[in-house]
Amino acid sequence: MKLLWVFGLVGFVLSRWVDCLEDLNVTDLSHFESYGVSSNPLMVGLTLIEGAAAKGAVCLDGTSPGYHLHRGFGLGVNNWLIQLEGGGWCNNVRTCVYRKKTRRGSSTYMEKQIPFTGILSNKAEENPDFFNWNRVKLRYCDGASFSGDGQDEAAGLNFQGQRIWLAGMEELMSKGMRRASQALLSGCSAGGLAAILHCDEFQTLFPSTTKVKCLSDAGLFLDAIDVSGGRTLRNMFEGVVSLQGVQKNLPGTCTGHMDPTSCFFPQNLIANIRTPLFLLNAAYDAWQLQASLAPASADPHGSWRECKLNHANCNASQIQFLQGFRNQMLNAVKVFSMSKENGLFINSCFAHCQTERQDTWFADDSPLIGNKGIAQSVGDWYFDRAGVKAVDCPYPCDKTCHNLVFKSGKKDPFPVPQHISHLSERKGAGMVVNGVLQQSNEDGEINT
């Protein structure tokens, strides 16, 4: 029975990965990687927000948004952790029309239950500081990091991320969050960007007596030059901001002196956020390497292909380029890190989203900077036990990383992670066999 359960879970994460068809419209490593070392993770059901549609708070296809809530208990009963789901963006009508037929654009396709692991776990041995809090995952179905405001009637598209955010917060306040003693807004990837965009807004929901902070995991997307000298991610973000009417919801502290696209990049926002914020990011972010720095469009001859699949295959000049990306990241957080209220954990890993993966969040072999892991660092910062401004030494000095190594077939526009820490290695459909996750074909079937 247990083996069947494991097969089912791996099949679940594999099917989620098959959804990913667009290089730049995928940041969702979280469901795939979240299982980690967690045994028998808590499964939490989906709740749709009643009355959201009447307020215009709808997914891309017009369906109601949703969330997963597991109630707090004991000393954590009045504390709330909100995790904003990630999952890329859509920057034109074509990609948004595709997206509205997936769980990233419609609650019709959302899983009815998802595992709560890592920072969402209800087990003290897996999540020592937040296990007994009210923990929420707000589902992502708008394609603009919960910040759009518009529609395209001809294409049947609703760009209502901002209204989804507001409806979600109103719903949770009615469920008891208004009485919170402590609150933490977090998010992974596109959700990590959303946590930055909405951080100060989140703080205004509560009285001054409530302790409110924000955490962005893998949300520090840089306005970086790609390997061809272009700006792949800037072009993508420009489309998102323009198509989805994001400009009106961007912070005035930025739009007053910069163009809207620049104000969708966290590097231009973080220094002016008033609420305490913690940035967790891999210095060699796996998604940014794959889709922003060296996408196929910027590497037509495939000279970066092997490097992208496995960092061990990168040559000296490629490593030098990646060190330049790390330096840009460190420069981007320089002013931000001067505030004693803020926290920082930048490890020199090839990873993406480390809070919901159990093996990276809190396990015996979790990544460390110095002698401190991610969960302890976030907890120390949130509860003011210690200041945390942790910046790793450059690659390859860190031997504690859980680096993502990828396997890709010839027809795959985006590779599949081969590294899944601690999953069963028994043979079976969709299983890890000899340490390698078996690839699925175009129909979602497993190629063994």
C-alpha positions as CSV (number, residue, x, y, z in Angstrom):
1,M,0.0,0.0,0.0
2,K,2.8,2.4,0.9
3,L,4.5,1.6,-2.4
4,L,1.4,2.4,-4.3
5,W,1.2,5.7,-2.5
6,V,4.7,6.6,-3.4
7,F,4.0,5.7,-7.1
8,G,1.0,7.9,-7.0
9,L,2.9,10.9,-5.5
10,V,5.7,10.6,-8.1
11,G,3.1,10.3,-10.9
12,F,1.5,13.5,-9.5
13,V,4.7,15.5,-9.6
14,L,5.6,14.1,-13.0
15,S,2.2,15.1,-14.4
16,R,2.7,18.6,-13.0
17,W,6.0,18.9,-14.8
18,V,4.5,17.8,-18.1
19,D,2.3,21.0,-17.9
20,C,5.5,23.1,-18.5
21,L,5.7,23.8,-22.2
22,E,7.1,27.3,-22.3
23,D,10.6,28.1,-21.2
24,L,9.7,31.5,-19.9
25,N,6.3,30.5,-18.5
26,V,7.6,28.0,-16.0
27,T,8.9,28.7,-12.6
28,D,7.0,25.9,-10.8
29,L,9.6,23.7,-9.3
30,S,7.9,23.7,-6.0
31,H,5.4,20.9,-6.4
32,F,8.0,18.7,-8.1
33,E,10.6,19.3,-5.5
34,S,8.5,19.8,-2.4
35,Y,8.4,16.1,-1.4
36,G,12.1,15.8,-0.5
37,V,12.6,13.6,2.6
38,S,9.2,14.1,4.0
39,S,7.5,10.8,4.7
40,N,3.7,10.6,4.3
41,P,3.3,14.4,3.9
42,L,0.1,16.1,5.0
43,M,-2.4,16.4,2.1
44,V,-4.5,19.6,2.3
45,G,-7.8,20.1,0.4
46,L,-8.6,23.0,-2.0
47,T,-11.2,25.6,-1.0
48,L,-12.6,27.9,-3.6
49,I,-13.3,31.5,-2.6
50,E,-17.0,32.0,-2.5
51,G,-18.2,35.3,-3.9
52,A,-14.9,36.1,-5.5
53,A,-16.4,36.1,-9.0
54,A,-18.9,38.8,-8.0
55,K,-15.9,41.0,-7.1
56,G,-14.2,40.3,-10.4
57,A,-11.6,38.2,-8.7
58,V,-11.3,35.3,-11.1
59,C,-8.7,33.2,-12.8
60,L,-7.6,33.7,-16.4
61,D,-10.6,31.6,-17.6
62,G,-13.2,33.2,-15.3
63,T,-13.3,30.4,-12.6
64,S,-13.0,31.2,-8.9
65,P,-9.6,31.3,-7.3
66,G,-8.7,29.0,-4.4
67,Y,-6.5,28.2,-1.5
68,H,-5.4,25.4,0.8
69,L,-5.6,26.0,4.6
70,H,-4.4,23.8,7.4
71,R,-5.4,25.2,10.8
72,G,-2.9,26.1,13.5
73,F,-2.9,24.5,16.9
74,G,-1.4,24.9,20.4
75,L,0.7,28.0,20.7
76,G,0.5,28.7,17.0
77,V,-3.3,28.9,16.8
78,N,-3.2,32.7,16.3
79,N,-0.2,32.9,13.9
80,W,-0.6,32.8,10.2
81,L,1.8,31.9,7.3
82,I,0.6,32.7,3.8
83,Q,2.5,31.0,0.9
84,L,1.8,32.5,-2.5
85,E,2.2,29.9,-5.2
86,G,4.6,30.3,-8.1
87,G,4.3,29.1,-11.6
88,G,5.7,31.6,-14.2
89,W,3.8,34.3,-16.2
90,C,2.1,34.7,-19.5
91,N,3.1,37.7,-21.6
92,N,0.9,37.5,-24.7
93,V,-2.5,36.3,-25.7
94,R,-1.2,33.0,-27.1
95,T,0.6,32.0,-23.9
96,C,-2.3,33.2,-21.7
97,V,-4.9,31.3,-23.8
98,Y,-2.8,28.1,-23.3
99,R,-2.4,28.8,-19.6
100,K,-6.1,29.2,-19.0
101,K,-6.5,25.5,-19.8
102,T,-4.1,24.5,-17.0
103,R,-4.0,24.7,-13.2
104,R,-2.1,27.9,-13.7
105,G,-5.1,29.7,-15.2
106,S,-8.1,27.8,-14.0
107,S,-9.3,26.3,-10.8
108,T,-11.0,23.7,-12.8
109,Y,-7.6,22.0,-13.4
110,M,-6.2,22.6,-9.9
111,E,-5.4,19.6,-7.7
112,K,-8.0,18.9,-5.1
113,Q,-5.3,18.1,-2.6
114,I,-1.6,19.1,-2.4
115,P,1.2,18.1,0.0
116,F,2.2,20.5,2.7
117,T,6.0,20.1,3.2
118,G,8.9,22.2,4.2
119,I,7.7,25.5,5.5
120,L,4.1,24.3,5.2
121,S,4.7,21.0,7.2
122,N,2.7,20.4,10.3
123,K,5.5,18.4,11.9
124,A,7.9,20.0,14.4
125,E,10.7,17.7,13.2
126,E,10.3,19.1,9.7
127,N,9.3,22.7,10.4
128,P,10.4,23.7,13.9
129,D,9.2,27.3,14.0
130,F,6.0,27.3,11.9
131,F,4.6,23.8,12.2
132,N,1.7,24.8,14.4
133,W,0.8,28.0,12.7
134,N,-2.2,28.4,10.4
135,R,-0.6,27.6,7.1
136,V,-2.1,28.7,3.8
137,K,-1.2,28.2,0.1
138,L,-2.9,30.7,-2.1
139,R,-3.2,29.2,-5.6
140,Y,-1.8,31.1,-8.6
141,C,-4.0,31.4,-11.6
142,D,-3.5,34.9,-13.1
143,G,-0.1,34.8,-14.7
144,A,1.2,38.1,-13.4
145,S,2.3,37.4,-9.9
146,F,-1.1,38.4,-8.4
147,S,-0.8,41.9,-9.8
148,G,-2.8,42.2,-13.0
149,D,-5.8,44.3,-13.6
150,G,-7.6,44.1,-16.9
151,Q,-9.1,41.7,-19.5
152,D,-9.2,40.7,-23.1
153,E,-12.8,39.9,-23.9
154,A,-12.1,38.8,-27.4
155,A,-9.7,36.1,-26.2
156,G,-11.8,35.3,-23.1
157,L,-9.0,36.3,-20.7
158,N,-9.3,37.8,-17.3
159,F,-6.2,39.5,-15.9
160,Q,-7.3,39.9,-12.3
161,G,-4.3,39.0,-10.1
162,Q,-4.7,42.0,-7.9
163,R,-8.3,41.2,-7.2
164,I,-7.5,37.6,-6.5
165,W,-4.9,38.8,-3.9
166,L,-7.5,41.1,-2.3
167,A,-10.2,38.4,-2.3
168,G,-7.8,35.9,-0.8
169,M,-6.8,38.2,2.0
170,E,-10.4,39.2,2.7
171,E,-11.3,35.5,2.9
172,L,-8.5,34.7,5.2
173,M,-9.2,37.6,7.5
174,S,-12.7,36.3,7.8
175,K,-11.3,32.9,8.7
176,G,-9.4,34.3,11.7
177,M,-6.3,36.0,10.3
178,R,-7.6,39.4,11.5
179,R,-6.8,38.2,15.0
180,A,-3.3,37.2,14.2
181,S,-0.6,37.8,16.7
182,Q,2.1,37.0,14.1
183,A,2.0,36.8,10.4
184,L,4.4,35.9,7.6
185,L,3.8,36.4,3.9
186,S,6.0,34.1,1.8
187,G,6.1,32.8,-1.7
188,C,8.3,30.8,-4.1
189,S,9.5,31.9,-7.5
190,A,6.7,34.0,-9.3
191,G,5.0,33.8,-5.8
192,G,8.3,35.1,-4.3
193,L,8.1,38.1,-6.6
194,A,4.4,38.5,-5.5
195,A,5.5,38.4,-1.9
196,I,7.8,41.4,-2.6
197,L,5.1,43.3,-4.6
198,H,2.5,42.8,-1.9
199,C,4.6,42.9,1.3
200,D,3.8,46.4,2.5
201,E,0.1,45.9,1.4
202,F,0.0,42.8,3.6
203,Q,1.4,44.7,6.6
204,T,-1.5,47.3,6.3
205,L,-4.0,44.5,6.9
206,F,-3.0,44.2,10.6
207,P,-2.9,46.5,13.6
208,S,0.5,47.7,14.8
209,T,0.5,45.1,17.6
210,T,0.8,42.2,15.0
211,K,4.2,41.1,14.1
212,V,4.3,41.1,10.3
213,K,7.2,40.1,8.0
214,C,7.7,38.8,4.5
215,L,9.8,36.1,2.9
216,S,10.7,35.8,-0.8
217,D,12.1,32.4,-1.9
218,A,13.7,32.4,-5.4
219,G,11.9,35.6,-6.2
220,L,14.9,37.8,-6.9
221,F,14.6,37.8,-10.7
222,L,17.4,40.0,-12.1
223,D,17.2,42.3,-15.1
224,A,20.2,40.4,-16.5
225,I,21.9,40.3,-19.9
226,D,21.6,36.8,-21.5
227,V,24.4,34.9,-23.2
228,S,23.7,36.5,-26.5
229,G,23.8,40.1,-25.1
230,G,20.0,40.5,-25.1
231,R,17.6,40.8,-22.3
232,T,15.3,37.8,-22.5
233,L,13.6,38.3,-19.1
234,R,13.1,42.0,-19.5
235,N,11.3,41.4,-22.8
236,M,9.1,38.8,-21.1
237,F,8.3,41.1,-18.2
238,E,7.5,43.9,-20.5
239,G,4.8,41.8,-22.1
240,V,3.4,40.7,-18.8
241,V,3.2,44.3,-17.5
242,S,1.7,45.7,-20.7
243,L,-0.8,42.9,-21.4
244,Q,-2.1,42.4,-17.9
245,G,-2.4,46.1,-16.8
246,V,0.1,45.6,-14.0
247,Q,1.4,49.2,-14.0
248,K,-1.4,50.6,-11.8
249,N,-0.5,48.1,-9.1
250,L,3.2,48.7,-8.9
251,P,4.7,50.7,-6.1
252,G,4.7,54.4,-6.6
253,T,8.1,54.7,-5.0
254,C,9.4,53.0,-8.1
255,T,7.1,54.1,-10.9
256,G,7.7,57.7,-10.0
257,H,11.1,57.5,-11.5
258,M,11.4,54.3,-13.5
259,D,9.5,52.6,-16.3
260,P,6.8,50.0,-15.3
261,T,8.8,47.0,-16.6
262,S,11.8,48.0,-14.4
263,C,9.4,48.2,-11.4
264,F,8.4,44.6,-11.9
265,F,12.0,43.6,-11.2
266,P,12.6,43.1,-7.4
267,Q,16.1,44.7,-7.6
268,N,14.3,48.1,-8.1
269,L,11.8,47.5,-5.3
270,I,13.4,45.9,-2.3
271,A,15.3,48.9,-0.9
272,N,12.0,50.8,-0.5
273,I,9.9,48.1,1.2
274,R,9.1,49.3,4.7
275,T,8.0,45.9,6.1
276,P,10.9,43.5,7.2
277,L,11.7,41.2,4.3
278,F,13.9,38.1,4.0
279,L,15.4,37.2,0.6
280,L,16.3,33.5,0.1
281,N,17.9,32.8,-3.3
282,A,20.4,30.5,-4.9
283,A,23.2,32.6,-6.4
284,Y,23.1,30.5,-9.5
285,D,19.3,30.3,-9.7
286,A,18.4,27.2,-11.8
287,W,15.4,28.7,-13.4
288,Q,17.1,31.9,-14.3
289,L,20.0,30.0,-15.9
290,Q,17.6,27.9,-17.9
291,A,15.1,30.5,-19.0
292,S,16.6,34.0,-18.6
293,L,20.4,33.7,-19.0
294,A,20.7,30.9,-21.6
295,P,17.4,30.0,-23.2
296,A,17.4,28.3,-26.6
297,S,16.5,31.6,-28.2
298,A,19.8,33.2,-26.9
299,D,21.8,30.0,-27.6
300,P,20.9,28.8,-31.1
301,H,24.0,26.6,-31.4
302,G,23.4,24.9,-28.1
303,S,26.8,25.7,-26.6
304,W,25.1,26.2,-23.2
305,R,23.0,23.1,-23.3
306,E,25.2,20.7,-21.3
307,C,26.0,23.4,-18.8
308,K,22.3,24.1,-18.2
309,L,21.6,20.5,-17.7
310,N,24.4,20.0,-15.2
311,H,26.6,22.7,-13.7
312,A,29.5,20.2,-13.6
313,N,29.5,20.4,-17.4
314,C,30.1,24.1,-17.5
315,N,33.4,25.3,-19.0
316,A,35.6,28.0,-17.5
317,S,34.1,30.8,-19.5
318,Q,30.6,29.7,-18.6
319,I,31.4,29.6,-15.0
320,Q,32.9,33.1,-15.3
321,F,29.7,34.3,-16.8
322,L,27.7,32.7,-14.0
323,Q,30.0,34.3,-11.4
324,G,29.1,37.7,-13.0
325,F,25.4,36.9,-12.5
326,R,26.2,36.1,-8.8
327,N,28.0,39.4,-8.5
328,Q,25.0,41.2,-10.0
329,M,22.8,39.6,-7.5
330,L,25.0,40.6,-4.6
331,N,25.1,44.2,-5.9
332,A,21.3,44.2,-6.2
333,V,20.9,43.5,-2.5
334,K,23.7,45.7,-1.2
335,V,21.4,48.6,0.0
336,F,18.7,46.3,1.0
337,S,21.0,44.4,3.3
338,M,22.0,47.5,5.2
339,S,18.7,47.5,7.1
340,K,18.9,45.6,10.3
341,E,15.2,44.6,9.9
342,N,15.9,42.6,6.7
343,G,17.3,39.1,6.3
344,L,19.4,37.5,3.6
345,F,20.4,33.9,2.7
346,I,22.1,33.6,-0.7
347,N,23.7,30.2,-1.1
348,S,26.0,29.3,-4.0
349,C,23.8,26.5,-5.3
350,F,22.1,25.6,-8.6
351,A,18.7,25.5,-7.1
352,H,15.3,27.1,-7.2
353,C,12.6,27.3,-4.5
354,Q,14.1,25.9,-1.2
355,T,11.3,26.6,1.4
356,E,8.8,23.9,0.3
357,R,11.3,21.2,-0.5
358,Q,11.7,19.3,2.7
359,D,15.3,18.3,2.0
360,T,16.4,21.9,1.5
361,W,14.2,23.5,4.2
362,F,15.0,21.3,7.2
363,A,16.7,17.9,7.1
364,D,19.8,16.3,8.3
365,D,21.7,17.3,5.2
366,S,20.1,20.6,4.3
367,P,22.1,23.3,2.7
368,L,24.1,25.4,5.1
369,I,25.9,28.7,5.1
370,G,28.4,28.5,7.9
371,N,26.7,26.1,10.3
372,K,23.2,27.4,9.8
373,G,20.5,26.0,7.5
374,I,17.6,27.8,5.8
375,A,14.8,27.0,8.3
376,Q,16.9,28.1,11.3
377,S,18.0,31.2,9.5
378,V,14.5,32.3,8.6
379,G,13.3,31.5,12.1
380,D,16.2,33.4,13.8
381,W,15.3,36.4,11.6
382,Y,11.5,36.2,12.1
383,F,11.6,35.8,15.8
384,D,14.5,38.3,16.3
385,R,16.8,35.6,17.8
386,A,19.6,36.8,15.6
387,G,20.4,39.0,12.6
388,V,20.8,37.0,9.4
389,K,22.8,38.3,6.5
390,A,24.2,35.1,5.1
391,V,26.1,35.2,1.8
392,D,27.9,32.1,0.6
393,C,31.4,31.9,-0.9
394,P,31.4,31.6,-4.7
395,Y,30.9,28.2,-6.5
396,P,32.3,25.6,-6.0
397,C,33.1,26.0,-2.3
398,D,29.7,25.0,-0.9
399,K,29.5,21.2,-0.5
400,T,26.1,21.2,1.2
401,C,24.0,22.3,-1.9
402,H,21.2,20.2,-3.2
403,N,21.8,21.2,-6.8
404,L,19.3,20.5,-9.5
405,V,20.6,18.3,-12.3
406,F,18.4,17.9,-15.4
407,K,17.6,15.3,-17.9
408,S,16.0,16.2,-21.2
409,G,14.9,14.4,-24.3
410,K,15.3,15.8,-27.8
411,K,11.7,17.1,-28.0
412,D,11.6,18.7,-24.6
413,P,11.6,22.5,-24.5
414,F,12.3,22.5,-20.8
415,P,14.3,19.7,-19.0
416,V,13.1,17.6,-16.2
417,P,15.0,17.6,-12.9
418,Q,16.9,14.4,-12.4
419,H,17.9,15.1,-8.8
420,I,15.1,14.3,-6.4
421,S,16.6,13.8,-3.0
422,H,15.7,10.8,-1.0
423,L,12.8,9.5,-3.1
424,S,12.4,5.8,-3.4
425,E,14.6,4.2,-6.0
426,R,12.5,1.1,-6.6
427,K,11.6,0.4,-10.2
428,G,8.2,1.5,-11.3
429,A,6.3,3.8,-13.7
430,G,7.4,7.4,-13.1
431,M,9.9,6.4,-10.5
432,V,13.5,7.2,-9.8
433,V,15.5,4.3,-11.3
434,N,19.2,4.2,-10.5
435,G,19.1,7.8,-9.4
436,V,17.5,9.0,-12.6
437,L,13.9,10.2,-12.9
438,Q,12.4,8.5,-16.0
439,Q,11.4,10.9,-18.7
440,S,7.8,11.3,-19.9
441,N,7.0,11.5,-23.6
442,E,4.8,14.1,-25.2
443,D,1.6,12.3,-24.1
444,G,2.7,12.3,-20.5
445,E,3.6,8.6,-20.6
446,I,6.7,7.5,-18.9
447,N,9.7,6.4,-21.0
448,T,11.4,3.8,-19.0
